[in-house]
Amino acid sequence: MARAPLYAAAVLIATLMVQSAGAVVKGDERVLVVLATSGSRPYTVAEVERTVGQAANYFDNASFGKVKLQIDVTPWLAAFTGNPGCGGTTNRSLEGVVAPARVAAGRAGFDTARYDDIVYAIADSHCGFHGATWGHEVMLTRQPNLQL
């Protein structure tokens, strides 16, 4: 079994739990995981689906059935012509990194406006961090997994 070295599910969990001040997450939460690349596919769609399935089970159990994650995972989408970079320290700079991935998802038939949360898994970004979150969006620079 291959070692999954990334922390995306933890970021996903943190994003879903840190909603607007005082809000309690209940019911169905629609999540889209966008796999975006400039060419390489460092992990499989099946690996990501397994990980997000485990995250969904965790939420179901931890919330005593009150939170159900409905998660869609895109196939690998050609979103970048080269290394997308890492953005900066502001939401605007991160938005610039994921914008091509959002466009690629739309071209593939995934309407990001229909989801409560969006996770962008960016292949080969070579950033010094594992991910960042802002609003209801997450940018991951490593393979999604449940380990911390």
DSSP file (Angstrom, degrees, kcal/mol; ACC not computed):
  #  RESIDUE AA STRUCTURE BP1 BP2  ACC     N-H-->O    O-->H-N    N-H-->O    O-->H-N    TCO  KAPPA ALPHA  PHI   PSI    X-CA   Y-CA   Z-CA
    1    1 A M              0   0    0      0, 0.0     2,-0.1     0, 0.0     0, 0.0   0.000 360.0 360.0 360.0 128.6    0.0    0.0    0.0
    2    2 A A        -     0   0    0      1,-0.1     2,-0.4     2,-0.0     0, 0.0  -0.410 360.0-113.7 -71.2 143.9    1.4    3.4   -1.0
    3    3 A R        -     0   0    0     -2,-0.1    -1,-0.1     1,-0.0     0, 0.0  -0.649  21.9-146.0 -78.4 128.2    2.0    5.9    1.7
    4    4 A A        -     0   0    0     -2,-0.4   143,-0.2     1,-0.1   142,-0.1  -0.838  16.5-175.1 -98.0 102.7   -0.3    8.9    1.3
    5    5 A P        +     0   0    0      0, 0.0     2,-0.2     0, 0.0    -1,-0.1   0.233  45.0  98.1 -87.1  15.0    1.8   11.9    2.5
    6    6 A L        -     0   0    0    138,-0.1   141,-0.5   136,-0.1     3,-0.2  -0.642  56.2-151.1-114.2 166.9   -0.8   14.7    2.3
    7    7 A Y     >  +     0   0    0     -2,-0.2     4,-1.5   137,-0.2     3,-0.4  -0.006  51.8 123.2-121.0  25.8   -3.1   16.5    4.7
    8    8 A A  H  > S+     0   0    0    135,-0.6     4,-3.1     1,-0.2     5,-0.2   0.870  70.9  56.7 -64.0 -40.6   -6.1   17.6    2.6
    9    9 A A  H  > S+     0   0    0    136,-1.4     4,-2.9     1,-0.2    -1,-0.2   0.886 105.9  52.3 -62.0 -36.3   -8.8   15.9    4.6
   10   10 A A  H  > S+     0   0    0    135,-0.8     4,-2.4    -3,-0.4    -1,-0.2   0.904 111.4  46.6 -64.2 -40.2   -7.7   17.7    7.7
   11   11 A V  H  X S+     0   0    0     -4,-1.5     4,-2.6     2,-0.2    -2,-0.2   0.907 112.0  51.5 -66.7 -41.0   -7.9   21.0    5.9
   12   12 A L  H  X S+     0   0    0     -4,-3.1     4,-2.5     2,-0.2    -2,-0.2   0.937 110.6  48.2 -59.7 -46.7  -11.3   20.0    4.5
   13   13 A I  H  X S+     0   0    0     -4,-2.9     4,-2.2     1,-0.2    -2,-0.2   0.923 111.9  49.3 -60.3 -45.1  -12.5   19.2    8.0
   14   14 A A  H  X S+     0   0    0     -4,-2.4     4,-1.9     1,-0.2    -1,-0.2   0.905 111.2  50.2 -61.6 -41.2  -11.2   22.5    9.3
   15   15 A T  H  < S+     0   0    0     -4,-2.6    -2,-0.2     1,-0.2    -1,-0.2   0.916 112.1  46.3 -63.8 -43.9  -12.9   24.4    6.5
   16   16 A L  H  < S+     0   0    0     -4,-2.5    -1,-0.2     1,-0.2    -2,-0.2   0.848 115.1  46.4 -69.2 -32.8  -16.2   22.7    7.0
   17   17 A M  H  < S+     0   0    0     -4,-2.2     2,-1.3     1,-0.2    -1,-0.2   0.779 102.3  65.9 -81.1 -26.7  -16.1   23.2   10.8
   18   18 A V  S  < S+     0   0    0     -4,-1.9    -1,-0.2    -5,-0.2     3,-0.1  -0.601  71.3 148.9 -98.0  74.0  -15.0   26.9   10.7
   19   19 A Q        -     0   0    0     -2,-1.3     3,-0.2     4,-0.3    -2,-0.0  -0.138  60.0 -42.0 -87.9-168.9  -18.1   28.3    9.1
   20   20 A S  S >  S-     0   0    0      1,-0.2     3,-2.6     2,-0.1    -1,-0.3  -0.201  89.4 -68.8 -58.1 151.8  -19.4   31.8    9.7
   21   21 A A  T 3  S+     0   0    0      1,-0.3    -1,-0.2    -3,-0.1     3,-0.1  -0.109 118.8   0.4 -50.1 125.4  -19.3   32.9   13.4
   22   22 A G  T 3  S+     0   0    0      1,-0.3    -1,-0.3    -3,-0.2     2,-0.2   0.307  95.2 135.8  81.8  -9.2  -21.7   30.9   15.5
   23   23 A A    <   -     0   0    0     -3,-2.6     2,-0.5    -4,-0.0    -4,-0.3  -0.484  43.6-149.2 -75.7 141.4  -23.1   28.8   12.7
   24   24 A V        -     0   0    0     -2,-0.2     2,-0.5    -3,-0.1    -7,-0.1  -0.949  14.7-131.6-110.6 126.6  -23.6   25.1   13.3
   25   25 A V        +     0   0    0     -2,-0.5     2,-0.3    -8,-0.1     4,-0.1  -0.666  40.7 155.6 -80.8 122.6  -23.1   22.9   10.3
   26   26 A K        +     0   0    0     -2,-0.5    41,-0.2     2,-0.1     2,-0.1  -0.975  39.6  15.9-141.8 154.2  -26.0   20.4    9.9
   27   27 A G  E    S-a   67   0A   0     39,-4.2    41,-2.4    -2,-0.3     2,-0.3  -0.447 105.9  -8.2  87.2-157.9  -27.5   18.5    7.1
   28   28 A D  E     -a   68   0A   0     39,-0.2     2,-0.5    -2,-0.1    41,-0.2  -0.591  55.3-166.4 -81.0 135.7  -26.0   17.9    3.7
   29   29 A E  E     -a   69   0A   0     39,-2.7    41,-2.5    -2,-0.3     2,-0.5  -0.973  12.7-146.6-122.6 113.0  -22.8   19.7    2.8
   30   30 A R  E     -a   70   0A   0     -2,-0.5    87,-1.8    39,-0.2    86,-1.8  -0.704  20.8-177.2 -86.1 125.6  -21.9   19.6   -0.9
   31   31 A V  E     -ab  71 117A   0     39,-2.6    41,-2.6    -2,-0.5     2,-0.5  -0.975  13.2-160.5-126.3 134.2  -18.2   19.5   -1.5
   32   32 A L  E     -ab  72 118A   0     85,-2.2    87,-3.2    -2,-0.4     2,-0.6  -0.966   3.3-160.2-113.4 128.9  -16.3   19.5   -4.8
   33   33 A V  E     -ab  73 119A   0     39,-3.0    41,-2.6    -2,-0.5     2,-0.6  -0.945  10.4-160.4-107.3 114.9  -12.7   18.3   -5.0
   34   34 A V  E     - b   0 120A   0     85,-3.4    87,-3.0    -2,-0.6     2,-0.8  -0.858   5.1-155.5 -99.3 118.1  -11.0   19.7   -8.2
   35   35 A L  E     -ab  76 121A   0     -2,-0.6    42,-2.7    40,-0.5     2,-0.4  -0.843  22.4-177.3 -93.4 109.0   -7.9   17.8   -9.2
   36   36 A A  E     +ab  77 122A   0     85,-2.6    87,-2.7    -2,-0.8     2,-0.3  -0.890   6.7 163.1-117.0 138.0   -6.0   20.4  -11.3
   37   37 A T  E     -a   78   0A   0     40,-2.5    42,-2.4    -2,-0.4    43,-1.6  -0.952  44.4-142.2-147.1 162.0   -2.7   19.8  -13.1
   38   38 A S  S    S-     0   0    0     -2,-0.3    40,-0.1    41,-0.2     3,-0.1   0.334  92.5 -52.9-101.9   1.3   -0.3   21.1  -15.7
   39   39 A G  S    S+     0   0    0      1,-0.5     2,-0.1    38,-0.1    -2,-0.1  -0.089 109.1  91.1 161.8 -51.0    0.4   17.6  -16.8
   40   40 A S        -     0   0    0     83,-0.1    -1,-0.5     1,-0.1    -2,-0.1  -0.356  49.4-157.4 -77.4 155.4    1.4   15.2  -14.1
   41   41 A R        +     0   0    0      1,-0.1    -1,-0.1    -3,-0.1    -4,-0.1  -0.765  13.4 178.8-128.1  83.1   -1.0   13.0  -12.1
   42   42 A P        +     0   0    0      0, 0.0     2,-0.3     0, 0.0    -1,-0.1   0.600  68.8  17.8 -70.8 -11.2    0.9   12.2   -8.9
   43   43 A Y  S    S-     0   0    0     -3,-0.1     2,-0.1   -39,-0.0    80,-0.0  -0.963  87.3 -99.9-151.4 163.7   -1.9   10.3   -7.3
   44   44 A T     >  -     0   0    0     -2,-0.3     4,-1.6     1,-0.1     5,-0.1  -0.464  19.8-124.0 -91.2 158.0   -5.1    8.6   -8.6
   45   45 A V  H  > S+     0   0    0      1,-0.2     4,-2.8     2,-0.2     5,-0.2   0.885 114.3  58.5 -60.3 -39.3   -8.7    9.8   -8.5
   46   46 A A  H  > S+     0   0    0      1,-0.2     4,-2.2     2,-0.2    -1,-0.2   0.872 102.4  52.9 -61.0 -38.1   -9.5    6.5   -6.7
   47   47 A E  H  > S+     0   0    0      2,-0.2     4,-2.1     1,-0.2    -1,-0.2   0.914 111.4  46.0 -63.0 -42.3   -7.1    7.4   -3.9
   48   48 A V  H  X S+     0   0    0     -4,-1.6     4,-2.9     2,-0.2     5,-0.3   0.920 111.0  52.2 -66.7 -43.4   -8.7   10.8   -3.5
   49   49 A E  H  X S+     0   0    0     -4,-2.8     4,-1.8     1,-0.2    -2,-0.2   0.887 109.3  50.5 -60.8 -38.6  -12.2    9.3   -3.5
   50   50 A R  H  X S+     0   0    0     -4,-2.2     4,-1.9    -5,-0.2    -1,-0.2   0.931 111.9  47.6 -62.4 -45.6  -11.2    6.8   -0.8
   51   51 A T  H  X S+     0   0    0     -4,-2.1     4,-2.1     1,-0.2    -2,-0.2   0.932 113.3  45.6 -63.8 -47.3   -9.8    9.6    1.3
   52   52 A V  H  X S+     0   0    0     -4,-2.9     4,-2.4     1,-0.2    -1,-0.2   0.817 109.3  57.2 -69.7 -27.6  -12.9   11.8    1.0
   53   53 A G  H  X S+     0   0    0     -4,-1.8     4,-2.2    -5,-0.3    -1,-0.2   0.899 107.2  48.5 -64.1 -40.4  -15.1    8.8    1.6
   54   54 A Q  H  X S+     0   0    0     -4,-1.9     4,-2.2     2,-0.2    -2,-0.2   0.889 110.8  50.7 -65.4 -39.6  -13.3    8.3    4.9
   55   55 A A  H  X S+     0   0    0     -4,-2.1     4,-2.4     2,-0.2    -2,-0.2   0.912 109.4  50.9 -63.9 -41.9  -13.8   12.0    5.7
   56   56 A A  H  X S+     0   0    0     -4,-2.4     4,-2.3     1,-0.2    13,-0.3   0.909 109.9  49.7 -62.3 -42.1  -17.5   11.7    5.0
   57   57 A N  H  X S+     0   0    0     -4,-2.2     4,-2.6     2,-0.2     5,-0.2   0.904 109.1  52.9 -62.7 -40.8  -17.7    8.7    7.3
   58   58 A Y  H  X S+     0   0    0     -4,-2.2     4,-3.4     2,-0.2     5,-0.3   0.944 110.3  46.6 -59.1 -49.0  -15.9   10.7   10.0
   59   59 A F  H  X S+     0   0    0     -4,-2.4     4,-1.9     1,-0.2     8,-0.4   0.907 111.9  51.2 -61.2 -42.0  -18.4   13.6    9.8
   60   60 A D  H  <>S+     0   0    0     -4,-2.3     5,-3.2    -5,-0.2     6,-0.3   0.937 117.2  39.0 -60.4 -47.3  -21.4   11.2    9.8
   61   61 A N  H ><5S+     0   0    0     -4,-2.6     3,-1.4     3,-0.2    -2,-0.2   0.931 116.0  49.5 -69.9 -46.5  -20.2    9.4   12.9
   62   62 A A  H 3<5S+     0   0    0     -4,-3.4    -1,-0.2     1,-0.3    -2,-0.2   0.781 115.0  44.9 -67.1 -26.6  -18.8   12.5   14.8
   63   63 A S  T ><5S-     0   0    0     -4,-1.9     3,-1.1    -5,-0.3    -1,-0.3   0.336 111.9-117.7 -97.5   6.9  -22.1   14.4   14.2
   64   64 A F  T < 5S-     0   0    0     -3,-1.4    -3,-0.2     1,-0.2    -4,-0.1   0.893  77.7 -49.5  55.4  40.9  -24.3   11.5   15.1
   65   65 A G  T 3 <S+     0   0    0     -5,-3.2    -1,-0.2    -6,-0.3    -5,-0.1   0.519 115.8 112.5  81.7   6.4  -25.7   11.5   11.6
   66   66 A K  S <  S+     0   0    0     -3,-1.1   -39,-4.2    -6,-0.3     2,-0.5   0.669  71.9  52.4 -86.7 -16.8  -26.4   15.3   11.5
   67   67 A V  E     -a   27   0A   0     -8,-0.4     2,-0.5   -41,-0.2    -4,-0.2  -0.980  63.3-178.2-123.1 123.2  -23.8   16.2    8.9
   68   68 A K  E     -a   28   0A   0    -41,-2.4   -39,-2.7    -2,-0.5     2,-0.5  -0.975  15.9-148.3-121.0 118.2  -23.7   14.3    5.6
   69   69 A L  E     -a   29   0A   0     -2,-0.5     2,-0.7   -13,-0.3   -39,-0.2  -0.752   5.2-163.6 -86.5 127.1  -20.9   15.2    3.1
   70   70 A Q  E     -a   30   0A   0    -41,-2.5   -39,-2.6    -2,-0.5     2,-0.5  -0.920  22.0-173.0-107.0 101.9  -21.9   14.8   -0.5
   71   71 A I  E     -a   31   0A   0     -2,-0.7     2,-0.4   -41,-0.2   -39,-0.2  -0.857  16.3-171.5-112.2 128.4  -18.5   14.9   -2.2
   72   72 A D  E     -a   32   0A   0    -41,-2.6   -39,-3.0    -2,-0.5     2,-0.5  -0.933   7.6-160.1-110.9 139.6  -17.8   14.9   -5.9
   73   73 A V  E     -a   33   0A   0     -2,-0.4   -39,-0.2   -41,-0.2   -41,-0.0  -0.982  12.1-140.4-119.7 127.2  -14.2   14.5   -7.2
   74   74 A T  E     -     0   0A   0    -41,-2.6     3,-0.1    -2,-0.5     2,-0.1  -0.356  23.6-107.9 -74.9 161.7  -13.3   15.6  -10.7
   75   75 A P  E     -     0   0A   0      0, 0.0   -40,-0.5     0, 0.0     2,-0.2  -0.327  62.6 -66.0 -70.1 173.6  -11.0   13.7  -13.0
   76   76 A W  E     -a   35   0A   0    -42,-0.1     2,-0.4    -2,-0.1   -40,-0.2  -0.498  61.9-156.3 -62.8 129.2   -7.6   15.2  -13.4
   77   77 A L  E     -a   36   0A   0    -42,-2.7   -40,-2.5    -2,-0.2     2,-1.1  -0.927  18.9-126.5-115.0 132.2   -8.2   18.5  -15.3
   78   78 A A  E     +a   37   0A   0     -2,-0.4   -40,-0.2   -42,-0.2   -42,-0.1  -0.659  51.3 147.5 -74.9 102.6   -5.6   20.3  -17.4
   79   79 A A        +     0   0    0    -42,-2.4     2,-0.3    -2,-1.1   -41,-0.2   0.632  50.7  48.5-113.5 -20.7   -5.8   23.7  -15.7
   80   80 A F        -     0   0    0    -43,-1.6    -1,-0.1    -3,-0.2     3,-0.1  -0.904  54.9-151.4-128.8 150.1   -2.3   25.1  -16.0
   81   81 A T  S    S-     0   0    0     -2,-0.3     2,-0.3     2,-0.1    -1,-0.1   0.558  87.1 -11.6 -92.4 -10.5    0.3   25.6  -18.7
   82   82 A G  S    S-     0   0    0    -45,-0.0   -43,-0.1     3,-0.0    -1,-0.0  -0.852 113.6 -25.5-161.8-165.5    3.2   25.4  -16.1
   83   83 A N        -     0   0    0     -2,-0.3    42,-0.1     1,-0.2     3,-0.1  -0.429  54.0-148.4 -59.2 122.0    3.8   25.4  -12.4
   84   84 A P        -     0   0    0      0, 0.0     3,-0.2     0, 0.0    -1,-0.2   0.628  31.9-138.6 -72.5 -11.5    0.8   27.4  -11.0
   85   85 A G        -     0   0    0      1,-0.2    42,-0.1    40,-0.1    -3,-0.0  -0.298  19.3 -87.3  81.4-171.7    2.9   28.8   -8.1
   86   86 A C        -     0   0    0      1,-0.3    -1,-0.2    40,-0.1    11,-0.1   0.410  50.7-133.7-120.2  -2.2    1.8   29.2   -4.5
   87   87 A G        -     0   0    0     -3,-0.2    -1,-0.3     9,-0.1     7,-0.1  -0.346  28.5 -90.7  75.3-164.5    0.1   32.5   -4.4
   88   88 A G        -     0   0    0      2,-0.4     0, 0.0    -2,-0.1     0, 0.0  -0.193  49.8 -70.0-123.7-143.9    0.9   35.0   -1.7
   89   89 A T  S    S+     0   0    0     -2,-0.1     2,-0.3     4,-0.0    -2,-0.0   0.326 101.8  78.8-103.7   7.5   -0.4   35.7    1.7
   90   90 A T  S  > S-     0   0    0      1,-0.1     4,-1.9     0, 0.0    -2,-0.4  -0.803  82.2-120.4-115.5 158.5   -3.8   37.2    0.7
   91   91 A N  H  > S+     0   0    0     -2,-0.3     4,-2.7     1,-0.2     5,-0.2   0.865 113.9  58.3 -59.5 -36.5   -7.0   35.7   -0.4
   92   92 A R  H  > S+     0   0    0      1,-0.2     4,-1.7     2,-0.2    -1,-0.2   0.901 105.6  47.5 -63.0 -41.4   -6.7   37.6   -3.7
   93   93 A S  H  > S+     0   0    0      2,-0.2     4,-1.0     1,-0.2    -1,-0.2   0.879 113.4  47.9 -70.0 -35.8   -3.4   36.0   -4.5
   94   94 A L  H  X S+     0   0    0     -4,-1.9     4,-2.0     1,-0.2     3,-0.4   0.892 107.5  56.7 -68.1 -38.9   -4.7   32.5   -3.7
   95   95 A E  H  X S+     0   0    0     -4,-2.7     4,-1.6     1,-0.2    -2,-0.2   0.884 103.0  55.3 -57.3 -39.8   -7.7   33.2   -5.8
   96   96 A G  H  < S+     0   0    0     -4,-1.7    -1,-0.2     1,-0.2    -2,-0.2   0.830 106.7  50.7 -63.8 -32.5   -5.4   33.9   -8.7
   97   97 A V  H  < S+     0   0    0     -4,-1.0     4,-0.4    -3,-0.4    -2,-0.2   0.914 116.6  38.2 -71.3 -43.1   -3.8   30.5   -8.3
   98   98 A V  H  X S+     0   0    0     -4,-2.0     4,-2.3     1,-0.2     3,-0.4   0.622  91.4  89.5 -87.2 -12.1   -7.1   28.5   -8.3
   99   99 A A  H  X S+     0   0    0     -4,-1.6     4,-2.3     1,-0.2    -1,-0.2   0.896  88.0  49.5 -54.4 -45.5   -8.9   30.5  -10.9
  100  100 A P  H  > S+     0   0    0      0, 0.0     4,-2.3     0, 0.0    -1,-0.2   0.863 110.3  52.0 -62.7 -32.6   -7.7   28.4  -13.8
  101  101 A A  H  > S+     0   0    0     -3,-0.4     4,-2.3    -4,-0.4    -2,-0.2   0.893 108.5  50.6 -67.8 -39.4   -8.7   25.2  -11.9
  102  102 A R  H  X S+     0   0    0     -4,-2.3     4,-2.2     2,-0.2    10,-0.2   0.917 111.1  48.5 -63.2 -43.3  -12.2   26.7  -11.4
  103  103 A V  H  X S+     0   0    0     -4,-2.3     4,-2.4     1,-0.2    -2,-0.2   0.923 110.9  50.4 -62.4 -44.7  -12.4   27.4  -15.1
  104  104 A A  H  X S+     0   0    0     -4,-2.3     4,-1.5     1,-0.2    -1,-0.2   0.883 109.0  52.1 -61.8 -38.9  -11.3   23.9  -16.0
  105  105 A A  H  <>S+     0   0    0     -4,-2.3     5,-2.8     2,-0.2    -1,-0.2   0.918 109.5  49.6 -63.4 -43.0  -13.9   22.4  -13.6
  106  106 A G  H ><5S+     0   0    0     -4,-2.2     3,-1.6     1,-0.2    -2,-0.2   0.912 108.4  52.2 -61.6 -43.2  -16.6   24.5  -15.3
  107  107 A R  H 3<5S+     0   0    0     -4,-2.4    -1,-0.2     1,-0.3    -2,-0.2   0.820 107.3  54.2 -61.8 -29.9  -15.5   23.3  -18.7
  108  108 A A  T 3<5S-     0   0    0     -4,-1.5    -1,-0.3    -5,-0.2    -2,-0.2   0.411 128.1 -98.4 -85.8   2.0  -15.7   19.7  -17.5
  109  109 A G  T < 5S+     0   0    0     -3,-1.6     2,-0.7     1,-0.2    -3,-0.2   0.587  82.1 130.1  95.9  11.1  -19.3   20.3  -16.4
  110  110 A F      < -     0   0    0     -5,-2.8     2,-1.0    -6,-0.2    -1,-0.2  -0.879  44.6-155.1-102.3 110.0  -18.8   21.0  -12.6
  111  111 A D    >   -     0   0    0     -2,-0.7     3,-2.1     1,-0.2     4,-0.1  -0.737   1.9-162.8 -85.6 103.7  -20.6   24.2  -11.6
  112  112 A T  G >  S+     0   0    0     -2,-1.0     3,-1.5     1,-0.3    -1,-0.2   0.739  84.4  69.6 -62.6 -22.6  -18.7   25.4   -8.5
  113  113 A A  G 3  S+     0   0    0      1,-0.3    -1,-0.3    -3,-0.1    -2,-0.0   0.689  90.0  63.4 -68.0 -16.7  -21.7   27.6   -7.6
  114  114 A R  G <  S+     0   0    0     -3,-2.1     2,-0.3     2,-0.0    -1,-0.3   0.433  93.2  79.8 -85.9   0.7  -23.7   24.5   -6.7
  115  115 A Y    <   -     0   0    0     -3,-1.5   -84,-0.2    -4,-0.1     3,-0.1  -0.823  66.3-148.5-114.3 148.8  -21.3   23.5   -3.9
  116  116 A D  S    S+     0   0    0    -86,-1.8     2,-0.3    -2,-0.3   -85,-0.2   0.835  89.4  19.1 -77.6 -35.2  -20.9   24.7   -0.4
  117  117 A D  E     -b   31   0A   0    -87,-1.8   -85,-2.2     2,-0.0     2,-0.4  -0.990  66.2-156.8-139.4 144.2  -17.2   24.1   -0.3
  118  118 A I  E     -bc  32 137A   0     18,-2.3    20,-2.2    -2,-0.3     2,-0.5  -0.986   2.9-165.3-124.5 131.0  -14.5   23.7   -3.0
  119  119 A V  E     -bc  33 138A   0    -87,-3.2   -85,-3.4    -2,-0.4     2,-0.7  -0.973   6.0-160.3-114.3 123.0  -11.2   21.9   -2.5
  120  120 A Y  E     -bc  34 139A   0     18,-3.3    20,-3.4    -2,-0.5     2,-0.8  -0.910   0.9-163.6-104.6 111.7   -8.6   22.6   -5.2
  121  121 A A  E     -bc  35 140A   0    -87,-3.0   -85,-2.6    -2,-0.7     2,-0.6  -0.861  11.8-160.0 -95.5 110.2   -5.9   19.9   -5.2
  122  122 A I  E >   -b   36   0A   0     18,-2.9     3,-0.7    -2,-0.8   -85,-0.2  -0.820   8.8-139.0 -99.6 116.2   -3.0   21.4   -7.2
  123  123 A A  T 3  S-     0   0    0    -87,-2.7   -85,-0.2    -2,-0.6   -83,-0.1  -0.483  75.7  -3.0 -75.2 140.9   -0.5   18.9   -8.6
  124  124 A D  T 3  S+     0   0    0     -2,-0.2    -1,-0.2     1,-0.1    18,-0.1   0.802  76.9 142.9  54.2  40.0    3.2   19.7   -8.6
  125  125 A S    <   -     0   0    0     -3,-0.7   -40,-0.1    16,-0.3    -1,-0.1   0.696  45.1-150.7 -83.1 -17.5    2.9   23.2   -7.1
  126  126 A H        +     0   0    0     15,-0.3     2,-0.2     1,-0.2   -40,-0.1   0.846  33.7 163.2  53.9  41.1    6.1   22.7   -5.0
  127  127 A C        -     0   0    0     14,-0.2    -1,-0.2     2,-0.2    -2,-0.1  -0.527  49.1-125.0 -87.5 157.7    5.0   25.0   -2.3
  128  128 A G  S    S+     0   0    0     -2,-0.2     2,-0.3     2,-0.0    -1,-0.1   0.320  93.0  58.5 -83.5   8.2    6.5   25.1    1.2
  129  129 A F  S    S-     0   0    0      1,-0.1    -2,-0.2    12,-0.0     3,-0.1  -0.912  78.1-130.9-134.1 161.5    3.1   24.6    2.8
  130  130 A H  S    S-     0   0    0     -2,-0.3    11,-2.6     1,-0.3    12,-0.7   0.708  75.7 -39.7 -87.7 -21.6    0.5   21.9    2.5
  131  131 A G  E     -D  140   0A   0      9,-0.3     2,-0.3    10,-0.2    -1,-0.3  -0.969  45.2-135.0 173.6 172.1   -2.5   24.1    1.9
  132  132 A A  E     -D  139   0A   0      7,-2.2     7,-3.0    -2,-0.3     2,-0.4  -0.983  12.9-153.6-146.8 152.7   -4.5   27.2    2.6
  133  133 A T  E     +D  138   0A   0     -2,-0.3     2,-0.3     5,-0.2     5,-0.2  -0.982  15.4 167.6-131.5 143.9   -8.1   28.0    3.3
  134  134 A W  E >   -D  137   0A   0      3,-2.4     3,-2.6    -2,-0.4     2,-0.1  -0.956  64.4 -32.0-152.3 135.6  -10.2   31.1    2.8
  135  135 A G  T 3  S-     0   0    0     -2,-0.3   -18,-0.0     1,-0.3   -44,-0.0  -0.346 125.8 -26.6  55.8-123.6  -14.0   31.4    2.9
  136  136 A H  T 3  S+     0   0    0     -2,-0.1   -18,-2.3    -3,-0.1     2,-0.3  -0.023 120.8  92.6-109.9  27.2  -15.4   28.2    1.6
  137  137 A E  E <   -cD 118 134A   0     -3,-2.6    -3,-2.4   -20,-0.2     2,-0.4  -0.924  51.1-166.9-125.6 149.8  -12.4   27.3   -0.5
  138  138 A V  E     -cD 119 133A   0    -20,-2.2   -18,-3.3    -2,-0.3     2,-0.5  -0.995   7.3-158.0-132.8 136.9   -9.3   25.2    0.1
  139  139 A M  E     -cD 120 132A   0     -7,-3.0    -7,-2.2    -2,-0.4     2,-0.4  -0.980  14.1-166.7-113.8 121.4   -6.1   25.0   -1.9
  140  140 A L  E     -cD 121 131A   0    -20,-3.4   -18,-2.9    -2,-0.5    -9,-0.3  -0.890  17.1-173.8-107.8 137.0   -4.1   21.9   -1.3
  141  141 A T  S    S+     0   0    0    -11,-2.6   -16,-0.3    -2,-0.4   -15,-0.3   0.285  72.5  49.3-109.6   8.1   -0.5   21.5   -2.6
  142  142 A R  S    S-     0   0    0    -12,-0.7   -20,-0.1   -18,-0.1  -136,-0.1  -0.893 101.6 -73.4-138.1 167.6   -0.2   17.9   -1.6
  143  143 A Q        -     0   0    0     -2,-0.3  -135,-0.6     1,-0.1     2,-0.1  -0.407  56.3-107.2 -63.9 132.7   -2.2   14.7   -2.0
  144  144 A P        +     0   0    0      0, 0.0     2,-0.3     0, 0.0  -137,-0.2  -0.408  55.8 146.7 -62.2 131.8   -5.4   14.6    0.1
  145  145 A N        -     0   0    0      2,-0.2  -136,-1.4    -2,-0.1  -135,-0.8  -0.948  54.2-116.2-153.9 175.2   -5.2   12.2    3.1
  146  146 A L  S    S+     0   0    0     -2,-0.3     2,-0.1  -137,-0.2  -139,-0.1   0.474  76.1 108.0 -95.1  -3.7   -6.4   11.8    6.7
  147  147 A Q              0   0    0   -141,-0.5  -137,-0.3  -143,-0.2    -2,-0.2  -0.445 360.0 360.0 -79.5 148.4   -3.0   11.9    8.4
  148  148 A L              0   0    0     -2,-0.1    -1,-0.1  -138,-0.1  -141,-0.1   0.317 360.0 360.0-118.1 360.0   -1.8   14.9   10.5
